[in-house]
Amino acid sequence: MQIAVIGVGYVGLVTAAGLAETGNTVIGHDIDAEKVARLQAGQSPIYEPGLDRLLARNLEEGRLSFTTDLNEAVRQAELVFLALPTPPGASGEADLSFVYAAAEHLAEAFGQHPLNGQAPRIVVTKSTVPVGTARSLQRFFDERLPGLVQVASNPEFLREGFAVEDFLKPDRVVIGTPDPQVGEKLRQLYLPYTRQGNPIYLMDWESAELTKYASNAFLAMRISFMNELARLCEKVGANIDWVRLGMGADSRIGRRYLFAGVGYGGSCFPKDTLALAATARQHGLALHLVEATIHINAQQRQLFWEKIQNYYRGSLQGRTFAVWGVAFKPDTDDIREAPALDLIAWLLEAGAHVRAFDPVALPSLQKARPEWPIYYAKNAYEALTGADGLLILTEWGEFRQPNWPKLRALLRTPVVFDGRNLYDLAEAQKAGIDYLSIGRPAVYAYSQQVGTP
């Protein structure tokens, strides 16, 4: 098929490369000329395992290309995927200005380049958009190009760090359309990715759009539930790790997304829970569980911060802290809504010094916060040198088996604040460090007293 993908950010780039992989001819469009030039040269602007190889292979085979010229991108396109930002507005609602601006330009381009003698073009919303967006876009195109455009909803379910795998082998494909012919065309598009029997669901626009929000909100709710439960564990002397194992063994619950920590971040959960709650309010409803999920997540970072303050009895001025991990999760360079952003900001505001390390996300942090006076370490152990404590904020694999004697020797005060519960409590005790994690008993193997820096 001839396909255009409008917007080649995280979702759009994975979508474009993934669709090209099964033999489709795909043109990715973006208004960022520098990004397009890098992509044409085979350089991915984002870190995502496996994406570089996918990009290079399909560029070389001539199935994938990129352009800043919208007319060129859509001239022959049967399918046009919209993969554009939908950032939260002032009240949490999704900002659709990028989507509707693209629709305006598409209507103009379609009018100039009709597909003579062919079926109507199909415009597919890949971005996460509020319920009712596809129906609204259909009205928009019907007013300008009657009968020439059909709109479908095809939400993405990509996990950062596993996005290529998720696209090529999806758990499920959701397609929203009232038109059986549109549904069948999209079903045929996705058949090569579902040969193992994973389902393709055809449904109405609104149900498809809500499925995406409901999925992310439910996963976020599981995380917030565990974080709230972890607070109770700390009060009663329980260990959230054991509670998680006992719960997860129940087949009705399952093991995934039951890890307590410093809170979720990224481009999906924070934005999508806010947008879902805002949609409900617009319809006169309150989604109390979703609202609580949002509130608990915001609290979790603050509670972790309070652990740090309490340990030093509120005296952080002049101290130095190592930070391991600034990405919101491992295997990505994405720092959007990452807990590290809040924790580092609070440390700096308190007069502390920060030495940060992340395997891939430091350039993202430097670009986003160039004004922050952070020392960017070359490796994890360099970040520890002379630090009064270590904060672990991303569960990168290379942090899981530290050299404990080296860690203890490099830290001026051997204390670890673990926001991801990476280590066994007995290990920390044996290493002779103070170890404060989430929902587990604190280990004070070094001391309960901290002097002035």
C-alpha positions in Angstrom: 0.0 0.0 0.0 1.0 3.6 -0.5 1.1 5.2 3.0 1.9 8.6 4.4 2.7 9.2 8.1 2.2 12.8 9.2 4.5 13.5 12.2 7.6 11.4 12.7 8.1 11.7 16.4 8.2 8.7 18.6 4.9 7.1 17.5 5.1 8.3 13.9 8.6 7.1 13.3 8.0 3.6 14.7 4.7 3.4 12.7 6.4 4.5 9.5 9.3 2.1 9.8 7.1 -0.7 11.0 4.6 -0.4 8.1 7.5 -0.3 5.6 8.9 -3.5 7.0 6.1 -5.5 5.5 6.5 -4.2 2.0 4.4 -1.0 2.0 5.8 2.2 0.5 5.8 4.8 3.3 6.6 8.5 3.3 7.1 10.2 6.6 6.3 13.9 6.8 7.5 16.4 9.4 7.9 20.2 9.5 11.2 19.9 11.3 13.7 20.0 8.4 16.7 19.1 10.6 14.9 15.9 11.8 13.9 15.0 8.2 17.5 15.4 7.0 18.8 13.2 9.8 16.2 10.5 9.1 17.0 10.5 5.4 20.6 9.9 6.4 19.5 6.9 8.5 19.9 8.6 11.9 17.1 8.1 14.3 16.4 11.2 16.5 15.2 9.0 19.4 16.7 6.1 21.2 14.6 3.0 20.8 16.0 -0.5 20.7 15.9 -2.0 17.2 14.6 1.1 15.5 18.0 2.0 13.9 18.2 -1.3 12.1 14.5 -1.1 11.0 15.1 2.5 9.7 18.3 1.6 7.8 16.9 -1.5 6.2 13.8 0.1 4.8 15.6 3.3 3.6 18.1 1.1 1.8 15.3 -1.0 0.2 13.5 2.2 -0.9 10.3 1.5 0.9 10.7 4.3 3.4 11.5 8.0 2.8 11.0 11.3 4.6 10.0 14.8 3.4 9.0 18.2 4.6 6.7 18.6 1.6 3.2 17.6 2.5 2.0 17.5 -1.1 4.8 15.0 -1.9 3.9 12.9 1.1 0.2 12.5 0.3 0.2 12.7 -3.5 -0.2 8.9 -4.0 -1.2 7.9 -0.4 -4.2 5.6 0.1 -3.7 5.8 3.8 -2.6 8.8 5.8 -1.7 8.3 9.5 -1.8 11.2 11.8 0.8 10.8 14.5 0.9 14.3 16.0 1.4 15.7 19.5 -1.7 16.1 21.7 -0.2 17.8 24.8 -2.4 18.5 27.9 -4.1 21.9 28.1 -4.6 24.0 31.2 -7.3 21.7 32.6 -5.8 18.5 31.4 -7.7 18.2 28.2 -5.9 17.1 25.1 -4.8 20.0 22.9 -5.8 19.0 19.3 -4.4 22.1 17.6 -1.7 20.1 15.8 -4.3 17.5 14.6 -6.7 20.1 13.2 -3.9 22.2 11.6 -2.7 19.0 9.8 -6.3 18.3 8.7 -6.5 21.8 7.2 -3.3 21.2 5.2 -4.4 17.7 4.2 -7.7 19.0 2.9 -5.9 21.5 0.7 -3.4 18.9 -0.5 -6.1 16.3 -1.2 -8.0 18.8 -3.3 -4.9 19.4 -5.4 -4.0 15.8 -5.8 -7.2 13.7 -6.1 -6.8 9.9 -6.4 -8.6 9.5 -9.8 -10.8 6.5 -10.1 -9.8 5.1 -6.7 -11.6 4.7 -3.4 -11.6 7.6 -0.9 -8.5 8.3 1.0 -8.4 7.0 4.5 -7.1 9.3 7.3 -6.2 7.4 10.4 -5.7 8.9 13.8 -2.7 7.2 15.4 -2.3 9.9 18.0 -4.0 9.5 21.3 -7.1 11.7 20.8 -10.2 12.4 22.9 -13.4 10.5 22.3 -15.3 12.2 19.5 -12.2 13.3 17.5 -12.6 10.9 14.6 -16.3 11.8 14.2 -15.3 15.5 14.3 -12.6 15.0 11.7 -15.1 13.2 9.5 -17.4 16.1 9.6 -14.5 18.4 8.8 -13.5 16.5 5.7 -17.1 16.0 4.6 -17.6 19.8 4.6 -14.5 20.4 2.4 -14.2 17.3 0.3 -17.5 15.4 0.3 -17.1 11.7 -0.3 -13.3 11.9 -0.8 -12.1 11.1 2.7 -12.9 8.4 5.3 -11.6 8.8 8.9 -10.6 5.8 11.0 -9.2 5.5 14.6 -6.3 3.2 15.1 -4.8 3.9 18.6 -1.2 2.9 19.3 -0.2 0.6 22.2 3.6 1.0 22.1 5.7 0.7 25.2 8.8 2.8 25.0 11.8 0.5 25.1 9.7 -2.2 23.4 8.0 -0.2 20.7 9.5 -2.0 17.6 8.5 -5.4 19.1 5.1 -4.1 20.1 4.4 -2.8 16.6 5.7 -5.8 14.7 4.0 -8.3 17.2 1.1 -6.4 18.7 -1.0 -7.9 21.5 -4.0 -6.6 19.6 -4.9 -4.1 16.9 -7.9 -1.8 17.5 -9.6 -0.2 14.5 -12.5 2.2 14.8 -14.6 2.9 11.8 -18.3 2.8 10.8 -17.4 1.8 7.2 -16.9 -1.9 6.6 -14.6 -1.3 3.6 -12.3 0.9 5.6 -12.2 -1.6 8.3 -11.3 -4.4 5.9 -8.5 -2.4 4.3 -7.0 -1.7 7.6 -7.5 -5.3 8.7 -5.5 -6.4 5.6 -2.8 -3.9 6.4 -2.3 -5.4 9.9 -2.7 -9.1 9.0 1.1 -9.7 8.6 1.6 -8.5 12.2 -1.0 -10.8 13.7 -0.1 -14.2 12.2 0.3 -15.7 15.6 -3.4 -15.3 16.2 -3.5 -12.0 18.1 -6.8 -10.3 17.5 -7.8 -7.4 15.3 -10.8 -5.7 16.8 -13.2 -3.7 14.5 -15.4 -1.3 16.4 -16.9 2.2 16.3 -14.8 5.4 16.5 -15.7 6.3 20.1 -15.0 2.8 21.5 -11.6 2.7 19.8 -10.7 6.1 21.1 -11.8 5.2 24.6 -10.0 1.9 24.6 -6.7 3.6 24.4 -7.4 6.0 27.3 -9.0 3.2 29.4 -6.0 0.9 28.9 -3.4 3.5 30.0 -5.5 4.7 32.9 -6.0 1.2 34.2 -2.2 0.5 34.0 -1.5 3.8 35.7 -4.1 2.9 38.4 -2.3 -0.4 39.1 0.9 1.5 39.7 -0.7 4.1 41.9 -2.5 1.4 43.9 0.8 -0.3 44.6 2.4 3.0 45.6 -0.4 3.8 48.0 -0.2 0.2 49.4 3.6 0.7 49.8 2.9 3.6 52.1 0.8 1.4 54.4 3.5 -1.3 54.3 6.0 1.3 55.7 3.6 2.1 58.5 2.8 -1.5 59.5 6.2 -3.1 58.9 5.2 -5.1 55.8 7.3 -5.5 52.7 5.6 -4.5 49.4 7.8 -7.0 47.5 6.1 -9.9 49.3 2.7 -8.3 49.0 3.3 -7.9 45.2 4.3 -11.6 44.8 1.3 -12.8 46.8 -1.1 -10.6 44.7 0.5 -11.3 41.4 0.2 -15.1 41.7 -3.6 -14.7 41.5 -4.5 -15.3 37.8 -7.2 -12.7 38.1 -4.7 -10.0 38.9 -1.4 -11.0 37.2 2.1 -9.9 37.9 2.6 -6.9 35.6 2.5 -3.2 36.6 2.5 -4.1 40.3 5.8 -2.5 41.2 5.9 0.2 43.7 8.3 3.1 43.1 8.7 6.8 42.8 5.8 7.2 40.4 5.1 6.9 36.7 6.1 9.4 34.0 6.6 9.5 30.3 4.5 10.8 27.4 1.4 8.6 27.9 0.2 7.8 31.5 0.4 11.4 32.9 -1.1 13.0 29.8 -3.8 10.3 29.1 -5.1 10.1 32.7 -5.5 13.9 32.7 -7.2 13.9 29.4 -9.6 11.0 30.3 -10.5 12.8 33.6 -11.1 16.0 31.6 -13.3 14.2 29.1 -15.4 12.9 31.9 -15.8 16.3 33.4 -16.9 17.7 30.1 -19.7 15.2 30.1 -20.8 15.9 33.7 -19.0 12.9 35.2 -16.2 12.4 37.7 -13.9 9.4 37.2 -12.9 9.1 40.9 -10.5 6.2 40.4 -8.7 8.1 37.6 -8.6 11.3 39.6 -7.1 9.4 42.6 -4.6 7.7 40.4 -3.3 11.2 39.2 -3.2 12.5 42.8 -1.4 9.5 44.2 1.2 9.7 41.5 1.9 13.3 42.2 2.1 12.6 46.0 4.6 9.7 45.5 7.4 12.0 44.3 6.8 14.3 47.2 6.9 11.5 49.7 10.2 10.2 48.3 11.6 13.8 48.6 10.5 13.8 52.2 12.5 10.6 52.9 15.6 12.4 51.7 14.8 15.6 53.7 14.1 13.6 56.8 17.3 11.6 56.6 19.4 14.8 56.5 17.1 16.5 59.0 16.2 19.2 56.4 19.8 20.2 55.9 20.6 19.8 52.2 22.4 23.1 51.6 25.9 22.4 50.2 25.5 18.6 50.0 26.2 16.7 46.8 23.9 14.0 45.5 24.4 11.4 42.8 21.5 10.5 40.6 21.3 7.3 38.7 18.8 7.5 35.9 17.0 10.5 34.5 14.8 8.8 31.8 11.2 8.0 32.9 11.9 4.3 32.3 14.8 2.2 31.1 15.6 1.6 27.4 14.6 5.1 26.3 16.0 8.6 26.2 12.6 10.1 27.0 12.5 12.3 30.1 9.0 13.7 29.6 7.3 13.8 33.1 10.2 11.8 34.5 10.3 11.7 38.3 14.0 12.7 38.0 13.0 16.2 36.8 11.1 17.0 40.0 13.7 15.4 42.3 16.7 17.2 40.7 14.8 20.5 40.6 14.0 20.2 44.4 17.7 19.3 45.2 18.9 22.3 43.3 16.3 24.6 44.9 17.5 23.3 48.3 21.0 24.4 47.6 22.4 20.9 46.8 24.8 19.9 44.1 23.8 17.1 41.6 26.0 14.6 39.7 23.8 12.7 37.3 24.3 9.7 35.1 22.0 7.9 32.7 23.1 5.5 29.9 21.3 7.4 27.1 19.1 10.2 28.4 21.7 12.8 29.6 21.6 14.7 26.2 17.8 14.9 26.6 18.2 16.4 30.0 20.9 18.9 28.9 18.6 20.0 26.0 15.5 20.3 28.2 17.2 22.0 31.2 20.4 23.8 29.9 20.2 26.2 32.8 20.6 23.5 35.5 24.1 23.5 37.0 24.4 19.7 36.9 27.6 17.6 36.6 27.0 15.1 33.9 29.0 12.0 34.8 30.6 9.7 32.2 29.5 6.6 34.1 27.6 5.5 37.2 30.6 5.4 39.5 32.0 8.8 38.5 28.6 10.2 39.6 29.2 8.8 43.1 32.5 10.5 43.7 32.3 12.6 46.9 28.5 12.4 47.0 26.5 12.6 50.3 23.9 10.1 48.9 22.7 8.3 45.8 19.2 8.6 44.3 18.1 5.8 42.0 15.3 7.0 39.8 15.4 4.7 36.7 15.7 1.0 36.8 18.4 0.6 34.1 19.8 -3.0 33.9 23.4 -1.8 34.6 22.3 -0.5 38.0 21.0 -3.8 39.2 24.3 -5.5 40.2 26.5 -2.7 41.6 30.0 -3.1 43.0 29.1 -2.6 46.6 32.5 -2.0 48.0 33.3 0.5 45.3 29.9 2.2 45.8 30.5 2.5 49.5 34.0 3.8 49.1 33.1 6.5 46.6 30.1 7.9 48.6 31.1 10.4 51.2 28.0 9.3 53.1 27.0 5.7 52.2 23.3 6.1 51.8 21.1 5.0 48.9 17.5 6.3 48.3 16.1 3.7 45.9 13.0 4.9 44.0 12.8 1.7 42.1 13.4 -1.0 44.7 16.3 -2.6 42.8 18.2 -4.2 45.7 17.7 -6.9 48.3 17.5 -5.5 51.8 20.0 -8.1 53.1 22.4 -7.1 50.3 22.3 -3.5 51.5 22.8 -4.5 55.1 25.8 -6.6 54.2 27.3 -3.7 52.1 27.2 -1.5 55.2 25.0 1.2 53.7 21.9 3.0 54.8 19.2 2.0 52.3 15.8 3.6 52.0 13.4 2.2 49.4 9.6 2.2 48.7 7.2 0.2 50.9 10.0 -1.8 52.5 11.7 -1.6 55.9 14.6 0.9 56.0 18.1 -0.5 56.4 20.4 1.6 58.7 23.7 -0.3 58.4 25.8 2.8 58.4 24.1 5.2 60.8 21.0 7.0 61.6 22.8 10.2 62.2 24.2 12.5 59.5 26.4 15.4 60.3 26.9 18.7 58.4 28.4 18.4 54.9 
